[in-house]
Amino acid sequence: MKKMWAPWRIEYILSPKPSGCIFCVKPKESKDDENFILYRGQYSFIIMNYYPYNNGHLMVVPYRHLSDITVLNDEENKEISSLIQTSVKIIRKTMNAEGFNIGMNLGKTAGAGIDEHIHYHIVPRWNGDTNFMPVAGNSKVISQGLYETWETLLPHFQDLK
């Protein structure tokens, strides 16, 4: 495997890791710009993935600390579903996404990186976004910075309030 120089990752590598669940901690902080939180609903919120699969990779997360989808109540389910639909509309409009991967990894065995707090992934896709880089270079190209993407999307989510 070839190595790719990524100096921006050193900040994360060297920084102290937060204790507790990030999906419980981040919404309690009043630093939405630093935490890349785009929207706060009554039962759930939308946050950008800090290590995205593609530009505009969002997550819809219930505030309630749950590890099992079957425990969501009707209100949480309705709001999460609505926020997923809204996110697709906004990303399609602002980023011209041609498709989406939407889902969750339920449990560590299914690949959940944070298995103690459920969250839904919304990954925008474009024709040709999977190219030779992941195969030949074992690398993924993300063409826009997280903060720039957050600034692009934020006004559209603020319109929801």
N, C-alpha and C positions, 0 to 999 in steps of 0.2 A: 504494500500500500504506500502510495506517495503521500507526503505530508504537504498540507497547504498552510501557509502563514496566515494566521487570524489573530492579530494583536489585540483586538477589541474583546476577545474572550478572557484575557488575563484578569480583567477587573472582576468578572464573575468567579473565576477559578480561585483568586486570592481573597475574595471578600468572605466575611463570616456568613455562614448560612443561617437563615432565619429559623427560629424554633417555631414549632406549630405548623399548621396548615396554611399555605400561602393563599388559598381561596377563602379562608376565614380572615386572615390578617389583612390582606391588601384592601378589601372594601372598607375596613374600619379606619384605614389611614385616609387623610384628606390630601392625597398626592396622586390624583387620577392621571396627571400627565406623566409622572415618573413610573406609575404602575400600568400605564397604557389601558386604563379603564375608559371605555367609550360611552357606556350607558349604565344607569342604575335603575332597575325596575323595583317593583314592590317585593317580589319574591326571588329575583335573580338579577344578574348583571352580565355585561358583555366586556370581555377583556381580550386584548391581543395576546397571542402566543409569543413569548419572549424568544423562543427558538422555533420560528415558523418553518413549515414545510414549503410554503409559498408565500409571496407577498399577500397581505390581507388576511392571513390565517387568524381567525377569531375563535374564542371559546365562549359559550353561554353556560353560566354556572349558577346553580341555586345558592342562595345565601346559607340555607340550612346545611349543616355538615352531615352529608349522607354518603354512604358507600354503595347503596343499592337503589337502582332506578325504580324498583317496585314500591318504594316507600314514599315517592313523590306524591303529594296530594293533588287534587284536581286543579286548584288555583296555580300551583307551581308548574304543573304540566302545561296548562293553557298558556301561561306567560312565556315559558321557555320555547314552546312551539311557535308562538307569535314572534318572539325575538329572533329565532332562527330564520323564519320567513322574511322578516324585515331586514336582517343582515344580508341575506341573499339579494334582495332588491337593491339595497344600498351598494353593495360591492359590484353587482352587475352594472349599475348606473355609473358609479364613479371610477371603477377600474376595468370596465368592459370584460369582465370574466365571462368565459364561454361555457363553463361547467363548474361543478362543485363536488367535492367529497364531503359528506356530512355524516357524523356518527360519533360514537364513543367507544372507548376500550373499558369494559366493565371488569375490573379486577386485575391484579398483577399478572396472572396467567394469560390474560387477553392482551397484555401489552400496556396497561395503564402505568404511566410514570408517576402519577399521583393517584393512587388507587383508593385512598381513604375519603376522597371528596369527588363525587361524580361531576363530569363536565362534558359538554358536547363540543366537538370540533367542527368548524366550518372552514374548509380549505378551498379557496378559489383555484380554478384551473383554466389554462389557456392551451390552445392547440400548439403543440411543440414544446410545452414547458418541461416535458421529460425528454431530455436529449442525451448526448453522449457523456456529459460531465459526471452524472452519478455512476454510470457504468465504467467508463474508462478512467476517470479521475477520482472516483469515490468522493465527489464534491457536489454541492448543490449551490447554484448561483441564485442569490436573492438580490433583485435589481434595485430595490428601494429600501432606505433605512426605516427602522421601526417608528421613529419619531415623525418622519415625513409621511409615512402611511397613516399614523394616528391623526396628524393634522389634516390630512385629506378626508378621512372618514368622519372625524368628530363633528363637524357642522351638521352633517346629515343625521347623526344620532341625537344631537341637541334639538333638532327640529321635532323629535318625537315627544319632547316634554311639554 
